[in-house]
């Protein structure tokens, strides 16, 4: 089986790892193993280690092998959603009394998980601007066991210097978890920069077609918790014990999506850059958040650790919240909706949609902010649609 260390390019790995031709039929696409249980050859005589599909399923195994190769990790673990993957990380690697540093503009669902699920369980957290290494350092306490990074962040596209923060975290005895959903495994490789654990919502770019919900956790080899337990083994145990695993149909859809991830991301990036250029010249736009802009905070870090700058763009409009809400409702080709990373372009108002759960907290986003998930349509059509809405309403 091909691995990250074989010297193959990203797309070669994405297409071939986990998708070896079937030895019986020669089929080049792995089947969907829609089974819950497996025949044993005598008690304990498992075929390929499979006994029950919560513990393992061949379709899920194919996805996990592929993702581990793409991220350069030891193992990968597929879940029913991105938040299920995050919950497994928290409960596998933290205990009551531990402390976590989270970004100032973390995804609303992630912050809700820490603030309203983990905190009552005894896991404390504090907020830090992850673009500022000294702010991260200052947020670390003696009981800090984890630094949680999104880079780029959602929705303000903040950039964290993964290598620098990993050095600070490891000096303090803390693990580094990187949510790589926005960048994708194609544009950024956190493990090579010092991350201990990588997490994705595979619902987004990895699946890429807005037809699946899933999550993945990838672990770096040889990493242990502060108490000396193997991180990979802890995640593997909890994946099975908690049971929020990806089903075979969902795993198959994500595996299919990975095969075209590289070519899709190139088009997402091309279109996003053209959209940013258009927005930069529009009088109704007051601020743009995109790592590819020279004036974006930590642009030079993004240039160093990312292949390109991604397909997500956020911007603020003249006229405040009312105008922003009207703009997102007046586009025709852009679909008003939550989520991101699909082939179709999505537009949303974070303050009332994806980040409504953090209203009134330290993570509240600007009321005049609009977030774009730039798809792979003809960019001239996308620009024309944005222009008609902005021209009429700003």
N, C-alpha and C positions, 0 to 999 in steps of 0.2 A: 504493500500500500504506500502511495506517495505521501510524504510529510513535508512540513514547512522547511525542514533541513535538507531536502533533496536538491535545492537550487532551482526548483521550478518557479515560474512566474505565478502571479496571483490568479489569473484566470485559468491557468493549467491546473492549479490546485483546486479551484472552485468547481471546475467541470469534472475532475476525475476522482478526487478523494471522496470515498464513501459511495462512489458510483461505478465500481468495477463491474464489468459485464457479468451477468449471471452465469455461473459455471454449467448449469444444466441447459438453459435455453439460449444463452448468448444475449439476452435482453440488455441493452445499454442503459436503461433507466431502472433504478431500483423499484421494486413493487411496493405497494401500500400494504403492509402486513396488518390487516384489520382483524386482529385476533387478541383475545385477552389471556389465553393460556396456551401451553405447549406440552406435547406428549413427551413423557420421560421414558428413557430406556432403563427401566428398573427404578427403584426409589433413589432419588438423587442423581439419576443418570441424565443430566441435562445436555441438550444439544446446543452447542455454542454458548452455553451459559444462560439460556433463556428458560424461565419458568413461569413468569407472570408479567404482563405488560406494564404494570406500574413500575416494576423493578427495571425492566429493559424490554425494548421492542426493536426489531431489526431496522425498521424505517427511522426510528429516532436515533439509533446508533449511527446510521449513515450520516445524519445531519450533525450529530455531535462530533464525529470524526472529522468531517469537513470543516466545521467551525474551529476546532482545535488547531487544525493545520493552517487555516487562514490567519488566525491571531497569534500563532506561534506559542500556544499554551500546551500544558501537559495533557489536560482533558477539558472537555466541554460538556455541559449539562443543559438539556432543553426543557423548558417549562411552558405552562399553559398561557402565560402572559409575561410581559416585562416586569410588572410589579410582583408577580409570583417569584420570579427569579431574584428580585431585590430582597423580598421577604426571606427567602432561603439564605441569602448571604448574611443578613442581619441575625437571624436565629441560629445559624451555623457557627458564626465567628464571634458573636458578642454575648455577654452575660449581663444580668442586672448589676448596675454600678459602673458599667463601662460608659465611655463618652466618645462621641463621633463629631467631627467637624464636617459641616455640609455647606454647599455654595449659597451665596446670597440670592441667586436666582435659579435655584434648583427647580426641576420639573415639579409642578404642583402636586402630582400624585406621589412623587418620592418624598416631598416634604410632609405631606399628610401621613405617609407611612411612618416616618420618624416621629412626627409630632403627636399623632393621635393613636398610633398603634404601639410603636416601640417605647415611647416615653412612659405610658402607664405601666408597661412591663418592667421599667427600671433602667432603660437605656436613655441616657441624657445626650443632648446635642447642643452645639452652638453654631452660629452662622459666621462665615468668613468670606470675604471677597477673594475668591481663589485666583484672580488675576494678580494679586498682590502677595508675594511670597512671605513678606513680613507679617501681613495680616493673618495668614495661615499659621505661621509660627506662633504668633501671639495667642491664637485660639486654642493651642494645644495645652492640655492639662496633664498632670501625672497619670490620670486614669484614662487618657485618650488611647483608644485601641484601633481607630480607623479614621482615615481621611477619605471622604467621599467626593469624587470629582465628576463633573460633567464638563467636557470640553470638546466642541463648543457647548455652552450652556443653553438652556431653553427657558425663555425666548430671547434673551438679550445677547446671545452668541459670545459670551465671555470666554476667554481663552486662558487656560491654566498651563503653566510650564510643568509638564508631568515629571520630567527628570529632576528638576529642582525640588519640587514638592516631595517626590519619592525619597530624595536624600534627607530632607528635613523629617519626614514621617518615620523613616527607618531609624534615624538617630534617636527618635523618641519612643521607639518600640511599637509603632503603629503600622497597620497595613494600609495600602493604598488601593482603593477600588475606583475604577474609571468606567463611567457610563459612556460607551463609545457609539451610542445610537446615532447621533447627528453626523459624526465623522465617517462612520462605518469602518469595517476592517480594511477596506480598500484604501481609504485616504489616511488612516492613522493606525499605528501599531503600538498601543500602550505598553504591552509586555516588554518590548525591546527598549522602552524608555524608563523601565523600573516599576511599572504597576504590578501588583500581586494578583489582582482579580479584575477581570473585565466583564461588564454586563451590557447586554443589548436588549432593547425591545425589538424582536425580529418582526413584529407587526409593521415596522417602518421600512427602511431601505432594504434590509436583508430579504424580506418577503417581496416587497417592492410593488405589489399590485393591489393593495387595499382589500385583500380577500382572505386574510389570515390574522389571527392574534397569537402571539407567542413571545417567549423570552429565552435568553441563553446566558449562561455563566461560563466563563473560561478561566481556568486557574493556571498560574505559573508553577513550574516544577520546583520542588524543594522549599516551598514556603511553609512556615509554621506560625501558629498563633503565639501570643505572649506566654501562654501556658505550655507551649511546646507541641501542640497537636498539629498534625498535617492538614493543611487547608484543603487540599484536594479530597482527602478522605472525609473530612467533615462535611463538605458540600455534597459529596456523593451519598453519604449516609442520610443526610437530611432531605435530599431530593426524594429518596425512596420512602423515608419515614413520614414526610409531610404530604407527599403524593400529588403535588400540583404539576404533574408532568405534561409535556406536549403529547397530544394524541398522534397516531400515525398519519392521518390525513393532513393535519397542520404541519407536522414535521416534513412531509413530502413537499408541500407547497413552499416552505421556506428553503428547502434544499434546491428545488427548482429555481427559486428566485436568486440564490447565490450564484448560479451559473452565469447569469447576465449582469451581476452587480457592477463589475468594472465598467462595462460599456454604458450602463445606465447612469452611473455616477459621473462619468465624463460629460454626458449630455445634461444632467442636472446642473453640473458646475458651469458649463457653457451658458446655459440659459440664465442661471442666477447672476452671473457676471454681467450679462446684457441687461437684466432687470435693474441691477444696481446702478449701472450707467444711466439708464433712463430716469430712475428715481432721483439721482444726483442732480439732474437738470430741471426737476419739476418744482415750481414755486410753492406748491401745497405741501411739500415734504420738508419737515424741519430737522430730522435726524435719521440717519441710517445705521443699522447695526449689521455689519458683515465683516468677517475676519480678513477678507481680501482687500479691504480698503487700507491704504497706507496709514490713515489716521486712526484706525481701530486700535483700541488698547491691546497691547501684546500682539500686534500684527506680525512682528518679527518672530515671535515664538511660534505662531501658527505657520509661518513660512518655513520654519525649521522642522517642525514635527508633523506637518500634514503634507500630503502630496498635492492637494488642491484645497479650496476653501469651502466646499460643500454647496448644497442646494437650498439651504435655509436663509431667509432674509427677513429682518424685522425693520420697521420704520415707524416714525411718529408723524402725525399730520397736523397741519394748521387748523385750528378750530376746536380742538379738544375731543373729549370722549364722544359727544353726539355725532360729530363729523366722522370719526373713525368707525363708529357703529354703522353709519349710513353707507360709507364706502364699501365695507365688506359685504353689505347686502345688495349692492348695485352692480356687481360684476356679473358677467354672463358666462364666460369660459372658465374663469376661476370658480371653483366650487366652494361655497361657504360650508365649512365643516371642520371638525377636530381631527386629530391624528396628522400624519405627515409621511413623507417618504415614498408615496406611491407614484405611479407614472403620470397620474393626473395632478394638475396644480390645485392647491387648496389655499384658501384665505380665511383668516379668522381674527377675532378680537380676543386676545388672551385674557384681558381683565374680566370679561364676562363669560368666557368659555373655558379653555384649558387650564387657566390659572385662577378661576373663580374661588377655588378652595383655599387660596392663600390671601384673599382679600382681608385687609386689616392686620396682617402679620408683617414681619420683617421682609418677607419675600413678595409683597404686593408689587405688581408691575404697573408701569405708567398707563393711565386711563386712555391716552390717545395713541396707544401702540397697536399696530397691525402686524401680524405674522404671516409670512408667505412660505408655503412649501412649494418650491418651484418644480414643476413637472417637466416632462420631456416633449410637450407639444411644440409646434412651431413658435419660436420665441416672438416673432413679429405679431402673431395673434395675441399672445399673452400681454405684450406691451400695449397693443391697441386697446385691449379690454381694460387694463388698469388706467390707461390715459383717459378714456371716456368717463370713468367713475371719478377720478381725481379732478379732472377739468370741471366737471359739473358741481362737485361738492366741496372743493377746498378753495 
